[in-house]
Amino acid sequence: MILTVTPNPSLDRTYEVPALDRGEVVRATGERVDPGGKGVNVSRAVAAAGVQTVAVLPLGGAPGALVAQLLDEQGIEAAPVPVAGQTRSNIAVAEPDGTLTKINAPGPELSDAERELLLTTVGERSRGADWIACCGSLPRGLKPSWYAELVARAHAAGARIALDTSGPALLAALAERPDVVKPNVEELAEAVGRPLTSVGDAVEAAEELRKAGARAVLASLGADGQLLVDASGSYFASAPVAAVRSNVGAGDSSLAGFLIAGGSGPHALASAVAHGAAAVQLPGSAMPTPADLAPDAVAVTAEVPLTRVLTEPAA
């Protein structure tokens, strides 16, 4: 079972449009409404693969009730933490060329009591979990050290932690030695405080995160592929993508694929890339099913192309 923790969930509306013209009336050609937030997306991808998952998340107001309903309809067990504020609603606008414009609301501010209840609920529901995936931004009311506290409590209970966050929250949590962290290339550059222009730069940055405490680093390099750096070495994987339809939740799908496959080593990296490549070819934040995957198309190597220039360098 994979338990997910989403401190700042959302109700996500995705519109597909011919073009996004500012100041004009734009008529959508497609629309999706999904339960959102990085951890929620991980649960959705895990459930789509037929693996048991429980989603822990604070929910409030009518948007929160709809998130819970949508999770139930997708066969995902939710462990909601009631909060006074309303769950945020996010909007994404997808254009045919793959350009995605996102408007993310800030979300409610959690009280001290709600903060503690969230931690307590994770502890209660984590018994028997193979992994705990802690994902996304922190809502107002939670300090950057909140994830660090969660990692410490989870490790004390014998659980393995996958952490997908960024900025001060990521840096603070490294001291508690999360089992795997999953930054994208921009978040990786932010964490080490310098630009990353090549795969070799990304490897060096990942090694710095390991020295700071992360046991393994699963880094998304965008169109170039993904990188895994752990105690056994460095691995690089990529897969062809015919056309990008939407990258909403693609990184979350990748993390789900990694954890489903055991959460370590080249085999798990290959699963991560297969899930991510499938996700970007689906509409909105749809998660891939096993039928959408093309595992034979994934190439994994320990001979990392260090000199390859990144298609999308991170400043």
Secondary structure by P-SEA (a helix, b strand, c coil): cbbbbbccccbbbbbbbccccccccccccccccccccaaaaaaaaaaaacccbbbbbbbbcaaaaaaaaaaaaaccccbbbbbccccbbbbbbbccccbbbbbbcccccccaaaaaaaaaaaaaacccccbbbbbcccccccccaaaaaaaaaaaaabbbbbbbbbcaaaaaaccccccbbbbcaaaaaaaaccccccaaaaaaaaaaaaaaccccccccccccbbbbbcccbbbbbbbbbcccccccaaaaaaaaaaaaaccccaaaaaaaaaaaaaaaacccccccccccccccccccccccccccccccccc
